[in-house]
Amino acid sequence: MSRTETPTRDPVAIQGEIERRQREIERLSAELAAWEATAEGAPKRLPSFASVSGNEIDPLYTPADLSGDYLEKLGLPGSFPFTRGPYATMYRTRLWTMRQFAGFATAEDTNRRYKYLLANGQTGLSVAFDFPTLMGYDSDHSRSLGEVGVCGVAISSLADMETLFDGIPLDEVSVSMTINGPAIILFCFYVAAAERQGISPERLRGTVQNDILKEYQAQHAWVFPPEPALRLILDMFEWCSANAPRYNPVSISGYHIREAGATAGQELGYTLANGFEYVRRGIERGLDVDAFAPRLSFFFDVHNDFFEEIAKFRAARRIWARRMRDEFGAVNPRSWRLRTHAQTAGVTLTAQQPENNIVRVAYQALAAVLGGTQSLHTNSMDETLALPTEKAVRIALRTQQILAFETGVANTIDPLAGSYYVEALTDQLEAEAEEIFTRIEGQGGVVAGIENGWFQREIATSAMRQQQEVEADLRRVVGVNAFTGGSEEIEIDTLRIDPDVERRQRARMARLRNERDDARAQASLAALRRAAATGENTVPRILECARSWCTLHEIRAAMETVFGAYREPVFF
């Protein structure tokens, strides 16, 4: 019989096997208890044996820590419940997409960096926007003073977006854009830029982050209040389902939740709860769940606790598959499949002994791949000091390439499956997430939990505990509170942003306003305000604003007159 054939299973034999396994577990449990009681036995369970998230780690894991049927809990790669991977062949036929988060100064500067990255073997682009862009302000706005191009690239109009991707065929390169509050506007700039390359929306591949719920919970880069912000996300679901079926209109992001101080379990639970909220809203909008769910993607952090991170990815896939099938009634297996991008943990990078960050990133990248990510960004060693230099970016990219082509890690699928420890951690994180879902329901749901500050307080409490552990030397960080010798000798070059960037961007904005058809621009903004007020899908109207050379803040302000601006209540 071949490996692919399924033998007929006799019910009597199955029951006998279950009883045999139960007797074996009982015998093993008794032997384990005796082993732990002996003087030469296992190490005692000390408080220091805990994961980064604070969960106690047992000295040994055995079959007694596992439960459930193999096919029910693990299945096969590409099959429900997708614990072992969202695709049947995983990296044997297609490696994960290798990305580097890049953006600084002007669109011209970043365009040169993108071409450098692509020439060095990167297979996807990830856009980092500067702070004014993230908040929906133009480069010449009074609130942008001193921030233009500092932490990312300045994009204030279709003209900037065109320059950003000049000479880069957008139908051949997958592009991820990390932006949330004004995401729908930047997406429309991107679609319009592709159109000017002669590329229709249905040929575009990529993702815009667009996860506003985690902004209220953790990162705080919002524009509008929750309800209108959610309405804009649903507008993108609807429009992309019909016009850009290969594009992911939201990347449901646990990364920033974790970076704010959440544990692995909180990252998992809050992120999936946010995903469920988007699905509920889409169904309430009247959309067929199988029309938009296959294009939902996720974005997880990869922290230092190697095995916990691997288990987190596996648990996420299993939870998502079951909820999508059993609660939301999705019938298309593609709707059950959780696909994720991962990024190594920026919060673990240290300014002290920054070259140590290369090692941290390598281990985190390995955990992401063993966890089954579809896309990966590796942080550069100098990102805690400044935007990365080309040298640091190249090392970070080479880290992924060595992992993919020299270690053999891509040769087999989910190689840690069956590890008593990994499977027990996967079960533990799944149970923790389910408990979190119950607590969120107790708050009245995700939006209610945001409005009453529950998420913010929970994350702050976790962050404080982790920081206190470091400050009390209960958790070692190499080069910070342990093995600090020689730190004063390490100096590395950092990227310096040309102080003339802001002046050049202001001049560019002035030229755009002088040269455009202002009557057409104002008419398109008026049409957008009417659409926002009436419930019409806003994407076509924002696209017309982009084509009319309206600026980012002009488009934001048009919607803000209808939706208002969000002001966070005081929770602490």
ROFIZA-796632 format. One line per field, with one value per residue (C-alpha): chain; x, y negated, z negated; residue number from 1. Coordinates in Angstrom, 2 decimals, m for minus. Example, Ala and Ser with C-alpha at 12.3 -4.5 7.8 and 13.67 -1.06 7.14 Angstrom:
2
unit = c(A  A)
u = c(12.30  13.67)
v = c(4.50  1.06)
w = c(m7.80  m7.14)
pos = c(1  2)
This chain:
572
unit = c(A  A  A  A  A  A  A  A  A  A  A  A  A  A  A  A  A  A  A  A  A  A  A  A  A  A  A  A  A  A  A  A  A  A  A  A  A  A  A  A  A  A  A  A  A  A  A  A  A  A  A  A  A  A  A  A  A  A  A  A  A  A  A  A  A  A  A  A  A  A  A  A  A  A  A  A  A  A  A  A  A  A  A  A  A  A  A  A  A  A  A  A  A  A  A  A  A  A  A  A  A  A  A  A  A  A  A  A  A  A  A  A  A  A  A  A  A  A  A  A  A  A  A  A  A  A  A  A  A  A  A  A  A  A  A  A  A  A  A  A  A  A  A  A  A  A  A  A  A  A  A  A  A  A  A  A  A  A  A  A  A  A  A  A  A  A  A  A  A  A  A  A  A  A  A  A  A  A  A  A  A  A  A  A  A  A  A  A  A  A  A  A  A  A  A  A  A  A  A  A  A  A  A  A  A  A  A  A  A  A  A  A  A  A  A  A  A  A  A  A  A  A  A  A  A  A  A  A  A  A  A  A  A  A  A  A  A  A  A  A  A  A  A  A  A  A  A  A  A  A  A  A  A  A  A  A  A  A  A  A  A  A  A  A  A  A  A  A  A  A  A  A  A  A  A  A  A  A  A  A  A  A  A  A  A  A  A  A  A  A  A  A  A  A  A  A  A  A  A  A  A  A  A  A  A  A  A  A  A  A  A  A  A  A  A  A  A  A  A  A  A  A  A  A  A  A  A  A  A  A  A  A  A  A  A  A  A  A  A  A  A  A  A  A  A  A  A  A  A  A  A  A  A  A  A  A  A  A  A  A  A  A  A  A  A  A  A  A  A  A  A  A  A  A  A  A  A  A  A  A  A  A  A  A  A  A  A  A  A  A  A  A  A  A  A  A  A  A  A  A  A  A  A  A  A  A  A  A  A  A  A  A  A  A  A  A  A  A  A  A  A  A  A  A  A  A  A  A  A  A  A  A  A  A  A  A  A  A  A  A  A  A  A  A  A  A  A  A  A  A  A  A  A  A  A  A  A  A  A  A  A  A  A  A  A  A  A  A  A  A  A  A  A  A  A  A  A  A  A  A  A  A  A  A  A  A  A  A  A  A  A  A  A  A  A  A  A  A  A  A  A  A  A  A  A  A  A  A  A  A  A  A  A  A  A  A  A  A  A  A  A  A  A  A  A  A  A  A  A  A  A  A  A  A  A  A  A  A  A  A  A  A  A  A  A  A  A  A  A  A  A  A  A  A  A  A  A  A  A  A  A  A  A  A  A  A  A  A  A  A  A  A)
u = c(0.00  1.38  1.74  m1.08  m3.69  m5.99  m6.54  m9.96  m10.10  m11.91  m13.88  m13.02  m9.32  m9.53  m11.13  m8.47  m5.72  m7.30  m7.42  m3.83  m2.63  m4.54  m2.86  0.51  m0.13  m1.14  2.02  4.16  2.58  3.36  6.97  7.35  6.07  8.54  11.37  10.66  10.66  14.11  17.19  18.90  15.75  14.75  15.56  12.99  10.54  11.98  10.37  13.27  12.18  9.59  9.02  9.40  5.62  5.97  4.50  6.14  8.10  8.08  11.43  10.26  7.46  6.04  2.98  1.14  1.15  m0.72  m4.33  m6.61  m6.51  m3.57  m5.64  m8.04  m5.31  m2.49  m3.80  m1.58  0.05  m2.43  m5.37  m7.72  m6.89  m3.62  m1.55  1.31  1.16  m1.26  0.07  0.63  4.23  5.29  8.93  9.74  8.09  8.05  10.21  8.82  8.90  12.02  11.26  13.15  11.18  12.58  11.73  13.53  13.83  12.23  10.60  13.70  16.00  13.84  13.43  17.21  17.19  14.44  16.40  19.45  17.45  15.92  19.35  20.61  17.95  15.01  11.72  9.19  9.13  7.82  7.23  8.06  6.35  7.45  5.40  3.49  2.36  1.35  m0.90  m2.32  m0.41  1.29  5.01  4.28  1.70  2.60  2.48  5.09  7.83  11.06  9.62  9.64  11.48  12.98  11.50  10.33  9.58  7.44  4.44  1.95  0.43  0.20  3.29  5.34  3.97  4.86  8.42  8.67  8.09  9.67  11.25  9.78  7.05  4.22  2.72  5.94  6.85  4.71  4.48  3.52  2.64  2.74  0.14  m3.18  m5.18  m4.89  m4.30  m7.19  m5.68  m2.19  m3.74  m5.52  m2.27  m0.69  m3.49  m3.37  0.44  0.04  m2.55  m0.04  2.36  m0.39  m1.12  m4.73  m5.70  m6.43  m2.72  m1.47  m0.06  0.66  m0.81  m1.71  m1.66  m4.91  m5.53  m7.06  m8.18  m4.62  m3.86  m6.37  m5.02  m1.28  0.35  m1.88  m1.50  m5.19  m7.13  m10.87  m13.02  m13.45  m16.78  m16.01  m12.50  m14.01  m16.38  m13.39  m11.79  m15.01  m15.06  m11.66  m12.84  m15.73  m13.74  m10.77  m13.01  m14.42  m11.41  m8.13  m8.66  m4.92  m4.40  m4.73  m6.81  m5.80  m2.92  m4.27  m1.32  m0.14  3.31  2.61  0.59  3.64  6.04  3.94  4.62  2.03  2.86  2.79  m0.63  m1.98  m0.57  m2.24  m5.57  m5.93  m4.85  m7.24  m10.06  m9.45  m9.56  m12.86  m14.25  m13.34  m15.01  m18.19  m18.31  m17.85  m20.71  m22.91  m22.08  m23.68  m20.46  m20.07  m17.44  m15.81  m15.53  m13.24  m11.82  m9.29  m7.54  m7.21  m3.62  m1.82  1.37  3.05  6.06  8.88  10.29  13.20  11.52  12.30  9.82  7.01  7.15  7.00  4.01  2.27  2.18  0.89  m1.85  m2.91  m3.57  m5.58  m7.76  m8.44  m9.41  m11.89  m13.54  m13.85  m15.46  m17.54  m18.56  m18.55  m19.73  m16.95  m17.03  m14.04  m10.88  m8.98  m11.06  m9.88  m6.21  m4.31  m1.45  1.04  3.95  6.41  8.98  11.73  11.14  12.26  11.70  14.46  17.11  19.61  21.62  24.33  26.57  24.38  26.21  24.58  21.33  22.51  22.47  19.11  17.55  18.96  17.39  14.09  14.08  14.64  11.68  9.46  10.40  9.95  6.58  5.58  5.51  4.75  6.76  9.57  11.30  14.57  15.48  18.83  21.30  21.31  17.55  17.51  19.93  18.67  17.17  19.34  22.38  22.78  25.40  23.07  20.18  22.37  23.39  19.74  18.79  21.75  20.52  17.36  19.22  21.64  18.65  16.87  19.74  22.36  20.66  18.30  15.41  13.20  13.65  10.83  7.52  6.92  9.96  9.18  5.71  5.46  7.84  6.11  7.24  6.16  2.80  2.15  3.05  0.76  m2.11  m1.29  m1.29  m4.51  m6.17  m4.82  m6.21  m9.62  m9.66  m8.79  m11.69  m14.04  m12.64  m13.06  m16.68  m17.05  m15.99  m18.74  m16.49  m13.36  m14.58  m16.06  m12.78  m10.92  m13.31  m13.12  m9.33  m9.25  m6.78  m4.51  m4.37  m3.70  m0.82  0.66  0.58  2.41  4.98  5.68  6.23  8.74  10.66  10.77  12.22  15.07  15.73  15.77  18.17  15.57  15.85  19.21  19.71  23.19  25.09  22.49  22.41  24.74  28.09  28.44  32.21  33.48  30.26  32.09  34.36  31.60  30.77  28.89  28.04  24.43  22.28  21.95  18.98  19.79  18.35  17.41  14.74  11.96  12.72  12.73  9.43  7.81  8.95  7.57  4.18  4.07  4.76  2.03  m0.59  0.43  0.38  m2.75  m6.30  m7.53  m11.19  m11.02  m9.28  m11.91  m14.75  m13.32  m12.95  m16.57  m17.69  m15.72  m17.41  m20.83  m19.84  m18.63  m21.91  m24.20  m22.60  m21.39  m18.18  m15.40  m12.66  m13.74  m14.05  m10.63  m9.14  m10.55  m9.04  m5.66  m5.94  m6.85  m3.58  m5.29  m2.86  m2.94  m4.10  m6.69  m8.28  m8.02  m9.58  m12.47  m13.45  m12.71  m15.42  m17.90  m16.32  m14.65  m11.23  m10.49  m9.36  m8.31  m9.90  m7.61  m7.48  m4.69)
v = c(0.00  m3.46  m6.31  m8.18  m5.41  m5.40  m1.96  m0.89  m1.28  1.36  m0.28  2.54  2.18  m1.58  m1.21  1.32  m1.09  m3.90  m1.69  m0.55  m4.16  m5.11  m2.32  m3.44  m7.05  m5.93  m3.85  m6.70  m9.18  m6.91  m6.45  m10.21  m10.93  m8.43  m9.90  m13.42  m12.20  m10.63  m12.44  m12.09  m12.96  m15.94  m19.51  m20.99  m23.45  m26.85  m30.23  m30.99  m28.17  m30.26  m31.43  m35.06  m35.26  m34.13  m30.64  m27.91  m25.32  m21.73  m19.92  m17.18  m16.61  m13.18  m11.70  m12.32  m16.04  m15.44  m14.69  m14.25  m12.44  m13.13  m13.98  m16.09  m18.20  m18.19  m16.91  m17.05  m20.12  m21.99  m20.22  m21.12  m22.23  m23.41  m23.01  m21.62  m24.38  m26.17  m24.52  m20.87  m21.20  m24.29  m25.33  m22.28  m23.99  m27.66  m29.37  m32.07  m35.59  m37.40  m41.01  m43.92  m46.79  m49.85  m53.50  m56.75  m60.34  m60.92  m58.57  m58.86  m57.77  m54.80  m53.79  m53.42  m51.25  m49.04  m48.45  m47.60  m45.07  m43.45  m43.20  m41.41  m38.71  m40.13  m38.73  m41.23  m44.87  m46.29  m50.03  m51.93  m55.34  m58.36  m59.50  m62.30  m59.85  m57.28  m59.93  m61.25  m64.55  m66.00  m66.77  m70.51  m70.34  m72.23  m69.00  m67.40  m69.85  m68.01  m64.54  m64.37  m61.27  m60.57  m57.16  m56.16  m57.47  m60.59  m59.88  m62.70  m62.12  m59.89  m61.69  m60.43  m56.90  m56.89  m57.93  m55.33  m52.50  m54.02  m51.24  m48.52  m46.48  m46.26  m43.16  m41.23  m42.30  m41.69  m44.91  m45.18  m48.58  m49.09  m51.78  m51.79  m54.98  m56.38  m52.92  m53.20  m56.42  m54.97  m51.88  m54.07  m55.93  m52.51  m51.33  m54.59  m54.34  m50.82  m52.08  m54.64  m51.71  m50.08  m47.48  m46.73  m46.09  m42.39  m41.85  m43.37  m41.17  m42.39  m43.57  m46.78  m46.44  m48.37  m46.78  m49.64  m47.63  m46.94  m50.65  m51.51  m48.64  m49.15  m51.37  m54.47  m55.56  m56.22  m58.90  m58.29  m56.84  m53.03  m52.67  m54.81  m53.33  m49.84  m50.99  m52.01  m48.59  m46.92  m49.22  m47.78  m44.19  m44.78  m46.59  m44.20  m41.13  m42.47  m44.29  m43.12  m39.43  m38.72  m41.61  m41.30  m44.27  m43.79  m42.24  m41.47  m42.39  m40.95  m42.41  m45.79  m44.25  m42.16  m45.07  m47.06  m44.43  m41.65  m38.01  m35.36  m34.24  m37.79  m38.44  m35.28  m35.88  m39.60  m39.24  m36.41  m38.18  m41.21  m38.95  m37.45  m40.99  m41.88  m38.69  m39.43  m42.96  m41.70  m39.22  m41.92  m44.11  m41.42  m40.04  m36.32  m35.14  m32.99  m36.05  m37.99  m35.62  m33.93  m37.30  m38.04  m37.69  m37.95  m39.50  m38.07  m39.02  m36.50  m36.98  m35.35  m32.30  m29.88  m27.06  m29.30  m31.25  m28.09  m26.83  m30.22  m29.96  m26.39  m27.24  m30.29  m28.19  m25.61  m28.16  m30.18  m27.11  m25.85  m29.22  m30.02  m26.67  m26.08  m29.61  m31.68  m28.96  m29.30  m26.34  m27.20  m25.62  m28.74  m30.67  m28.32  m28.75  m31.28  m32.78  m34.98  m37.34  m37.42  m39.93  m39.44  m41.33  m44.92  m45.22  m42.64  m44.63  m46.34  m49.52  m47.94  m45.59  m45.98  m43.22  m40.76  m41.62  m39.65  m36.49  m37.28  m37.87  m34.62  m32.51  m34.38  m33.86  m30.13  m30.02  m31.77  m29.28  m26.26  m27.78  m27.86  m31.55  m32.55  m35.76  m37.01  m40.27  m40.12  m43.23  m44.90  m45.06  m48.87  m49.54  m50.42  m53.26  m54.58  m53.51  m50.67  m51.14  m49.17  m46.98  m46.12  m45.42  m43.13  m41.12  m40.78  m39.57  m37.17  m35.73  m34.57  m33.30  m31.22  m29.85  m28.93  m27.52  m26.21  m24.79  m22.22  m23.63  m23.83  m20.17  m18.76  m20.15  m21.03  m19.08  m19.67  m18.09  m15.28  m16.91  m16.44  m19.93  m21.71  m19.95  m20.67  m24.35  m24.48  m23.09  m25.48  m28.56  m27.46  m27.09  m30.49  m32.13  m30.54  m31.90  m35.35  m35.15  m34.50  m37.48  m39.74  m38.64  m39.57  m43.11  m43.29  m42.53  m43.96  m47.52  m47.77  m46.46  m49.19  m51.92  m50.98  m50.55  m46.82  m45.89  m48.82  m47.99  m44.29  m45.01  m47.65  m45.23  m42.58  m45.08  m46.28  m42.73  m41.98  m45.20  m44.60  m41.13  m42.65  m45.42  m42.91  m40.65  m37.87  m37.73  m38.10  m40.22  m39.74  m43.02  m44.85  m43.26  m40.32  m39.94  m43.69  m43.81  m45.53  m47.38  m50.70  m49.45  m48.69  m51.43  m50.98  m53.35  m54.53  m56.02  m59.80  m61.50  m64.55  m67.57  m69.02  m66.33  m68.39  m71.44  m69.31  m67.67  m71.03  m72.28  m69.13  m69.68  m73.31  m72.29  m69.64  m72.09  m74.73  m72.36  m70.26  m71.03  m72.41  m72.47  m68.73  m68.10  m70.03  m68.28  m64.86  m65.80  m66.98  m63.67  m61.81  m63.76  m62.84  m59.15  m59.19  m60.72  m58.40  m55.00  m54.60  m52.59  m55.16  m53.37  m54.57  m58.13  m58.07  m56.62  m59.55  m61.93  m60.25  m60.52  m64.19  m64.75  m65.42  m65.11  m62.70  m65.26  m66.76  m63.32  m62.65  m66.03  m65.44  m62.27  m63.80  m66.42  m63.52  m60.95  m63.17  m62.50  m59.99  m61.16  m58.39  m58.52  m58.49  m54.94  m55.02)
w = c(0.00  0.92  m1.58  0.14  m0.21  m3.23  m4.81  m6.04  m9.83  m11.89  m14.76  m17.17  m16.37  m16.83  m20.27  m21.24  m20.18  m22.24  m25.34  m24.79  m24.50  m27.64  m29.64  m28.27  m29.34  m32.84  m33.18  m31.84  m34.27  m37.20  m36.09  m35.56  m39.08  m40.52  m38.43  m39.68  m43.29  m43.15  m44.45  m41.05  m39.13  m37.03  m38.02  m40.34  m38.85  m39.65  m38.89  m36.53  m34.21  m32.40  m28.86  m27.83  m28.28  m31.91  m31.50  m33.57  m31.59  m32.83  m33.02  m30.65  m28.16  m27.30  m25.55  m28.83  m27.96  m24.71  m23.96  m20.99  m17.69  m15.38  m12.30  m14.37  m15.99  m13.45  m10.15  m7.10  m5.51  m3.35  m4.97  m7.82  m10.51  m8.85  m12.04  m9.96  m7.34  m5.03  m1.85  m0.99  0.20  m1.76  m1.09  1.05  4.02  2.97  0.37  m1.84  m0.37  m1.58  m2.45  m3.95  m5.44  m3.68  m3.37  m4.15  m2.98  0.43  2.90  5.12  2.27  1.37  5.01  5.23  2.07  3.52  6.69  4.59  2.56  5.64  7.25  4.12  4.23  2.29  3.60  2.20  1.12  m2.16  m2.37  m5.56  m5.59  m7.58  m10.56  m8.80  m6.11  m8.76  m10.31  m7.04  m6.86  m3.79  m3.92  m3.95  m6.75  m9.92  m11.96  m9.69  m10.64  m11.46  m10.72  m6.92  m5.71  m9.13  m10.04  m6.57  m3.10  m2.60  m0.33  0.04  3.48  6.52  7.84  4.88  5.29  8.98  8.18  5.41  7.89  10.97  13.02  10.77  12.55  10.05  11.69  11.04  7.48  4.40  2.37  m1.30  m2.73  m6.49  m7.09  m8.89  m9.58  m6.03  m4.46  m2.02  m0.60  m0.12  1.45  3.99  4.74  5.35  7.66  9.60  9.91  11.29  13.77  15.02  15.61  17.69  14.99  14.03  10.38  10.93  11.71  8.45  5.66  2.17  m1.10  m2.83  m6.62  m7.19  m10.63  m12.56  m15.60  m16.77  m16.34  m19.06  m21.17  m20.79  m18.16  m18.18  m14.52  m13.92  m12.08  m12.36  m15.18  m15.23  m13.43  m10.33  m10.27  m10.13  m7.39  m5.24  m5.72  m4.59  m1.55  m0.65  m1.24  1.14  3.82  3.80  3.98  7.25  8.72  7.13  6.25  5.78  3.36  m0.44  m1.67  m5.32  m7.21  m10.66  m12.78  m16.05  m15.51  m17.06  m19.88  m20.80  m20.35  m22.83  m25.50  m25.02  m25.66  m22.94  m24.15  m24.16  m20.70  m19.46  m21.18  m20.45  m16.82  m16.03  m17.89  m15.68  m12.64  m13.75  m14.18  m10.59  m9.38  m11.37  m9.99  m6.45  m6.82  m8.38  m5.36  m3.21  m1.77  m1.14  m3.63  m0.96  1.31  m1.02  m3.65  m1.32  m0.93  m4.64  m5.79  m9.12  m10.47  m13.56  m15.64  m16.15  m19.63  m21.45  m23.00  m20.18  m20.81  m22.03  m18.78  m16.66  m18.64  m18.27  m14.47  m14.61  m17.13  m15.10  m12.00  m13.93  m15.73  m12.57  m10.54  m13.10  m13.73  m10.03  m9.28  m12.39  m13.48  m10.30  m7.92  m5.37  m2.97  m0.78  m2.30  m1.21  m3.76  m6.52  m5.63  m7.75  m5.79  m7.58  m7.20  m10.07  m11.23  m13.76  m17.00  m16.87  m20.61  m21.25  m19.40  m21.68  m21.23  m23.38  m21.38  m18.25  m16.36  m18.78  m17.01  m13.96  m16.08  m17.66  m14.25  m12.85  m15.62  m15.33  m11.57  m12.08  m14.48  m11.92  m9.20  m11.49  m12.40  m8.72  m7.75  m4.12  m4.19  m6.40  m7.21  m9.11  m11.09  m10.56  m13.43  m13.56  m13.57  m17.27  m16.48  m13.14  m9.84  m8.50  m6.30  m3.08  m4.76  m7.66  m5.28  m3.18  m6.26  m7.29  m3.82  m3.65  m6.97  m5.23  m2.18  m4.28  m6.18  m2.94  m0.91  m3.35  m6.44  m4.90  m6.94  m3.83  m2.90  m5.01  m6.22  m9.88  m11.12  m14.82  m14.65  m17.14  m19.59  m22.94  m23.97  m20.78  m20.64  m24.33  m23.80  m20.78  m22.87  m25.73  m23.52  m21.86  m25.27  m26.37  m23.24  m23.77  m27.31  m25.95  m23.46  m26.38  m28.30  m25.25  m24.92  m28.58  m27.70  m25.09  m22.12  m20.55  m19.98  m23.48  m24.92  m23.05  m24.16  m27.85  m27.76  m28.59  m25.85  m26.62  m30.33  m29.75  m27.37  m29.70  m32.64  m30.64  m29.38  m32.91  m34.17  m31.41  m32.02  m35.75  m35.15  m33.14  m35.64  m38.54  m36.58  m36.58  m32.79  m31.08  m28.00  m26.60  m26.44  m28.54  m32.01  m31.33  m29.55  m29.11  m28.80  m25.68  m24.90  m24.85  m22.06  m19.54  m17.07  m13.81  m10.99  m10.91  m8.17  m8.25  m6.60  m4.49  m6.35  m2.94  m2.43  m3.95  m1.80  1.35  0.42  m0.26  3.13  4.76  3.11  4.25  7.87  7.76  6.51  9.06  12.03  11.39  12.53  9.23  10.28  11.01  7.70  5.70  7.54  6.74  3.06  2.97  4.50  1.83  m0.96  0.49  0.69  m2.92  m4.05  m2.09  m2.64  0.94  1.32  1.00  2.97  6.44  5.13  3.46  6.66  8.58  6.01  6.51  10.31  9.87  7.94  4.62  1.72  m1.20  m3.73  m1.39  m1.05  m4.78  m5.58  m3.18  m5.01  m8.41  m7.85  m7.77  m10.12  m12.69  m14.30  m17.05  m20.48  m22.84  m26.32  m29.36  m30.75  m33.35)
pos = c(1  2  3  4  5  6  7  8  9  10  11  12  13  14  15  16  17  18  19  20  21  22  23  24  25  26  27  28  29  30  31  32  33  34  35  36  37  38  39  40  41  42  43  44  45  46  47  48  49  50  51  52  53  54  55  56  57  58  59  60  61  62  63  64  65  66  67  68  69  70  71  72  73  74  75  76  77  78  79  80  81  82  83  84  85  86  87  88  89  90  91  92  93  94  95  96  97  98  99  100  101  102  103  104  105  106  107  108  109  110  111  112  113  114  115  116  117  118  119  120  121  122  123  124  125  126  127  128  129  130  131  132  133  134  135  136  137  138  139  140  141  142  143  144  145  146  147  148  149  150  151  152  153  154  155  156  157  158  159  160  161  162  163  164  165  166  167  168  169  170  171  172  173  174  175  176  177  178  179  180  181  182  183  184  185  186  187  188  189  190  191  192  193  194  195  196  197  198  199  200  201  202  203  204  205  206  207  208  209  210  211  212  213  214  215  216  217  218  219  220  221  222  223  224  225  226  227  228  229  230  231  232  233  234  235  236  237  238  239  240  241  242  243  244  245  246  247  248  249  250  251  252  253  254  255  256  257  258  259  260  261  262  263  264  265  266  267  268  269  270  271  272  273  274  275  276  277  278  279  280  281  282  283  284  285  286  287  288  289  290  291  292  293  294  295  296  297  298  299  300  301  302  303  304  305  306  307  308  309  310  311  312  313  314  315  316  317  318  319  320  321  322  323  324  325  326  327  328  329  330  331  332  333  334  335  336  337  338  339  340  341  342  343  344  345  346  347  348  349  350  351  352  353  354  355  356  357  358  359  360  361  362  363  364  365  366  367  368  369  370  371  372  373  374  375  376  377  378  379  380  381  382  383  384  385  386  387  388  389  390  391  392  393  394  395  396  397  398  399  400  401  402  403  404  405  406  407  408  409  410  411  412  413  414  415  416  417  418  419  420  421  422  423  424  425  426  427  428  429  430  431  432  433  434  435  436  437  438  439  440  441  442  443  444  445  446  447  448  449  450  451  452  453  454  455  456  457  458  459  460  461  462  463  464  465  466  467  468  469  470  471  472  473  474  475  476  477  478  479  480  481  482  483  484  485  486  487  488  489  490  491  492  493  494  495  496  497  498  499  500  501  502  503  504  505  506  507  508  509  510  511  512  513  514  515  516  517  518  519  520  521  522  523  524  525  526  527  528  529  530  531  532  533  534  535  536  537  538  539  540  541  542  543  544  545  546  547  548  549  550  551  552  553  554  555  556  557  558  559  560  561  562  563  564  565  566  567  568  569  570  571  572)
